[in-house]
C-alpha cells in the first residue's frame, strides 16, 4: 500500500507539472494579453509600458520558472488587474465551490443510488420507465436552462427561495439560511448529475441480481432486503464508486455555469472573470487547483475499492 501511494503521489505531481506547463504556454501564446484590456485609445508605447510593468516582456521560460518557484513557496502571484494576491482569493472562492459541489454530490448519492436500486428491483415497471424518462430529460436539458427555470419557479413565482448569492454569515453560521441559499443551485447541479448515477446503479445491480450466490442466499431463507443490501449491492458497488469518482470532476466543470446563473462567488466564476480579463496568474491558480482536486478524488476512489472489496489490493 505504501508503494502504491508513493507511485500515485509521484504520478500526480507529474500530471500537475504537465497541466501547468500546457496551460501556461497556451494562455501566453494566445493572441492579445492583459494589455489588450487597456483603453482603446492607448498608444503602442502605453501598451508596451503595461507589458513591462506586469513583467510580460521577459522570455516565456523565465516567466514560467519564476511562477513555478513561487508556487512551490505557496505564492501564486498577484492578479494582473488589481495587484491582489491570488492565493487568498482562490481559497475563498474554492470554499464556495466545494460547498456547492459537496452539497450536489450528497444529493446525487442520497437520491440517485436508492432510485437505481428501486428501478433495478422493479425492472420494466411504470416507476422504472418514469425514472428513465426523467433521467433522459436531465441528461438532455442544458444546466443553465434548468437553473433559470428553477429561479423563475421557486424564487420569482413561489418566492420560497433566494434567486442568487450566499447566506450572510456575518452574525454567525445559520444552517437554515445556508440551506435556503444552497438548495437551489446544488439541486440544479445534482439534477444534471443524477441521471448518470441512477442509470449506472441500475445497470450494475442488474448484472449481479441473477448470480448463483444470490439464489443460494434466498434458498437459505435470507430476507430479500438483506440479500440486496449485503450481497448484491456490495458486489455492485465498486463500479458505482468509480462512477462517483467520474462525477466529481464533472461537478467542478458544471459549477462554472451554475455559479454564473445563481451569482455565487466560486471558483467557476473566478475562472470566467480571469479568462475575460486575461489574468494569467489567476487562470493558472484555478487550473492547478482543479487538477489537484481531480487527482486527489481519483486517489480516494482507488483507496475506497479496497474497503468495499477486500479482494482488491494495491501493491
LINWOSUL-V620018 format. One record per residue. N is the residue number from 1. RES is the residue in three letters. SS is DSSP state (a for helix, b for strand, c for the rest). PSI is psi in whole degrees, -180 to 180 (* if undefined). NEAR is the number of other C-alpha atoms within 12 Angstrom. Layout:
<<N;RES;SS;PSI;NEAR> <N;RES;SS;PSI;NEAR>>
//
This chain:
<<1;UNK;c;-40;14> <2;UNK;a;-43;12> <3;UNK;a;-39;12> <4;UNK;a;-46;16> <5;UNK;a;-41;19> <6;UNK;a;-43;15> <7;UNK;a;-43;16> <8;UNK;a;-39;24> <9;UNK;a;-41;20> <10;UNK;a;-43;16> <11;UNK;a;-39;19> <12;UNK;a;-40;24> <13;UNK;a;-39;20> <14;UNK;a;-42;17> <15;UNK;a;-44;20> <16;UNK;a;-38;29> <17;UNK;a;-45;24> <18;UNK;a;-40;18> <19;UNK;a;-45;26> <20;UNK;a;-40;33> <21;UNK;a;-51;24> <22;UNK;a;-46;18> <23;UNK;a;-44;25> <24;UNK;a;-46;32> <25;UNK;a;-35;22> <26;UNK;a;-46;18> <27;UNK;a;-27;27> <28;UNK;a;-23;29> <29;UNK;a;-9;16> <30;UNK;c;149;15> <31;UNK;c;149;12> <32;UNK;c;-152;20> <33;UNK;c;-176;28> <34;UNK;a;-32;34> <35;UNK;a;-19;31> <36;UNK;a;-19;24> <37;UNK;a;-1;21> <38;UNK;c;172;22> <39;UNK;c;149;13> <40;UNK;c;-32;11> <41;UNK;c;4;11> <42;UNK;c;141;15> <43;UNK;c;169;14> <44;UNK;a;-36;15> <45;UNK;a;-40;12> <46;UNK;a;-38;17> <47;UNK;a;-40;24> <48;UNK;a;-36;20> <49;UNK;a;-38;18> <50;UNK;a;-42;24> <51;UNK;a;-42;22> <52;UNK;a;-40;16> <53;UNK;a;-37;17> <54;UNK;c;-3;25> <55;UNK;c;18;24> <56;UNK;c;3;29> <57;UNK;c;-4;20> <58;UNK;c;161;16> <59;UNK;c;151;15> <60;UNK;a;-45;19> <61;UNK;a;-37;16> <62;UNK;a;-42;16> <63;UNK;a;-40;23> <64;UNK;a;-42;30> <65;UNK;a;-41;18> <66;UNK;a;-42;21> <67;UNK;a;-46;28> <68;UNK;a;-38;26> <69;UNK;a;-40;15> <70;UNK;a;-39;20> <71;UNK;a;-39;24> <72;UNK;a;-25;14> <73;UNK;c;2;12> <74;UNK;c;14;17> <75;UNK;c;112;24> <76;UNK;c;10;35> <77;UNK;c;-168;35> <78;UNK;b;155;27> <79;UNK;c;139;30> <80;UNK;c;-17;30> <81;UNK;c;-48;28> <82;UNK;c;-7;17> <83;UNK;c;17;17> <84;UNK;c;148;18> <85;UNK;b;137;22> <86;UNK;a;-36;35> <87;UNK;a;-49;28> <88;UNK;a;-38;19> <89;UNK;a;-43;30> <90;UNK;a;-42;38> <91;UNK;a;-43;23> <92;UNK;a;-47;20> <93;UNK;a;-36;30> <94;UNK;a;-35;35> <95;UNK;a;-42;21> <96;UNK;a;-44;35> <97;UNK;a;-39;44> <98;UNK;a;-39;32> <99;UNK;a;-48;30> <100;UNK;a;-47;43> <101;UNK;a;-44;39> <102;UNK;a;-39;30> <103;UNK;a;-43;30> <104;UNK;a;-37;38> <105;UNK;a;-44;38> <106;UNK;a;-44;28> <107;UNK;a;-42;29> <108;UNK;a;-44;34> <109;UNK;a;-46;32> <110;UNK;a;-34;19> <111;UNK;a;-42;24> <112;UNK;a;-47;35> <113;UNK;a;-47;36> <114;UNK;a;-39;26> <115;UNK;a;-40;35> <116;UNK;a;-39;38> <117;UNK;a;-45;38> <118;UNK;a;-44;32> <119;UNK;a;-31;30> <120;UNK;a;-38;34> <121;UNK;a;-29;30> <122;UNK;c;56;20> <123;UNK;c;137;22> <124;UNK;c;16;15> <125;UNK;c;176;14> <126;UNK;a;-41;13> <127;UNK;a;-42;19> <128;UNK;a;-47;23> <129;UNK;a;-36;20> <130;UNK;a;-45;18> <131;UNK;a;-39;32> <132;UNK;a;-38;31> <133;UNK;a;-44;17> <134;UNK;a;-37;23> <135;UNK;a;-43;29> <136;UNK;a;-40;21> <137;UNK;a;-44;20> <138;UNK;a;-33;29> <139;UNK;a;-23;23> <140;UNK;a;-35;18> <141;UNK;c;131;21> <142;UNK;c;144;21> <143;UNK;a;-29;33> <144;UNK;a;-35;26> <145;UNK;a;-41;20> <146;UNK;a;-41;30> <147;UNK;a;-43;36> <148;UNK;a;-43;27> <149;UNK;a;-38;22> <150;UNK;a;-39;32> <151;UNK;a;-44;30> <152;UNK;a;-38;22> <153;UNK;a;-55;18> <154;UNK;a;-28;25> <155;UNK;a;-41;23> <156;UNK;a;-49;16> <157;UNK;a;-57;14> <158;UNK;c;-26;13> <159;UNK;c;44;14> <160;UNK;c;-16;17> <161;UNK;c;149;28> <162;UNK;c;150;29> <163;UNK;c;-26;33> <164;UNK;c;171;29> <165;UNK;c;172;27> <166;UNK;c;164;32> <167;UNK;c;144;25> <168;UNK;c;111;16> <169;UNK;c;19;14> <170;UNK;c;-30;9> <171;UNK;c;8;8> <172;UNK;c;160;11> <173;UNK;c;132;13> <174;UNK;c;114;15> <175;UNK;a;-40;14> <176;UNK;a;-42;15> <177;UNK;a;-38;20> <178;UNK;a;-42;25> <179;UNK;a;-39;23> <180;UNK;a;-39;25> <181;UNK;a;-25;33> <182;UNK;a;-23;37> <183;UNK;a;-36;38> <184;UNK;a;-55;40> <185;UNK;a;-39;51> <186;UNK;a;-38;42> <187;UNK;a;-41;36> <188;UNK;a;-44;40> <189;UNK;a;-39;47> <190;UNK;a;-36;43> <191;UNK;a;-32;41> <192;UNK;a;-34;40> <193;UNK;a;-23;45> <194;UNK;a;-45;41> <195;UNK;a;-42;34> <196;UNK;a;-42;37> <197;UNK;a;-40;43> <198;UNK;a;-49;40> <199;UNK;a;-37;35> <200;UNK;a;-40;36> <201;UNK;a;-43;40> <202;UNK;a;-47;37> <203;UNK;a;-42;29> <204;UNK;a;-40;32> <205;UNK;a;-37;38> <206;UNK;a;-29;26> <207;UNK;a;-27;21> <208;UNK;a;-9;27> <209;UNK;a;-28;31> <210;UNK;c;14;20> <211;UNK;c;155;19> <212;UNK;a;-38;14> <213;UNK;a;-25;19> <214;UNK;a;-39;29> <215;UNK;a;-37;20> <216;UNK;a;-42;17> <217;UNK;a;-41;22> <218;UNK;a;-39;21> <219;UNK;a;-27;13> <220;UNK;c;-2;12> <221;UNK;c;12;13> <222;UNK;c;136;18> <223;UNK;c;149;17> <224;UNK;a;-39;21> <225;UNK;a;-41;18> <226;UNK;a;-36;16> <227;UNK;a;-43;28> <228;UNK;a;-49;31> <229;UNK;a;-48;23> <230;UNK;a;-36;19> <231;UNK;a;-57;29> <232;UNK;a;-51;33> <233;UNK;a;-36;36> <234;UNK;a;-39;27> <235;UNK;a;-24;31> <236;UNK;a;-4;33> <237;UNK;a;-23;36> <238;UNK;a;-51;29> <239;UNK;a;-29;29> <240;UNK;a;-42;33> <241;UNK;a;-38;33> <242;UNK;a;-38;27> <243;UNK;a;-39;34> <244;UNK;a;-39;37> <245;UNK;a;-33;30> <246;UNK;a;-27;27> <247;UNK;a;-35;34> <248;UNK;a;-49;39> <249;UNK;a;-34;29> <250;UNK;a;-32;27> <251;UNK;a;-38;43> <252;UNK;a;-46;40> <253;UNK;a;-37;33> <254;UNK;a;-26;35> <255;UNK;a;-22;48> <256;UNK;a;-48;36> <257;UNK;a;-44;34> <258;UNK;a;-42;45> <259;UNK;a;-35;44> <260;UNK;a;-40;29> <261;UNK;a;-42;32> <262;UNK;a;7;40> <263;UNK;c;38;28> <264;UNK;c;131;35> <265;UNK;c;72;34> <266;UNK;c;-172;37> <267;UNK;a;-31;43> <268;UNK;a;-48;39> <269;UNK;a;-36;33> <270;UNK;a;-41;38> <271;UNK;a;-41;38> <272;UNK;a;-47;25> <273;UNK;a;-39;23> <274;UNK;a;-38;31> <275;UNK;a;-41;28> <276;UNK;a;-33;20> <277;UNK;c;6;24> <278;UNK;c;41;29> <279;UNK;c;94;36> <280;UNK;a;-46;42> <281;UNK;a;-41;46> <282;UNK;a;-41;44> <283;UNK;a;-44;39> <284;UNK;a;-42;41> <285;UNK;a;-44;41> <286;UNK;a;-44;41> <287;UNK;a;-43;36> <288;UNK;a;-41;34> <289;UNK;a;-42;33> <290;UNK;a;-41;32> <291;UNK;a;-41;28> <292;UNK;a;-41;26> <293;UNK;a;-42;27> <294;UNK;a;-45;28> <295;UNK;a;-42;28> <296;UNK;a;-43;25> <297;UNK;a;-38;28> <298;UNK;a;-39;28> <299;UNK;a;-42;27> <300;UNK;a;-40;23> <301;UNK;a;-43;26> <302;UNK;a;-39;29> <303;UNK;a;-31;27> <304;UNK;a;-27;24> <305;UNK;a;-43;26> <306;UNK;a;-28;20> <307;UNK;a;-41;19> <308;UNK;a;-45;24> <309;UNK;c;104;21> <310;UNK;c;-16;14> <311;UNK;c;-20;11> <312;UNK;c;126;16> <313;UNK;c;140;17> <314;UNK;c;107;21> <315;UNK;c;*;13>>
//
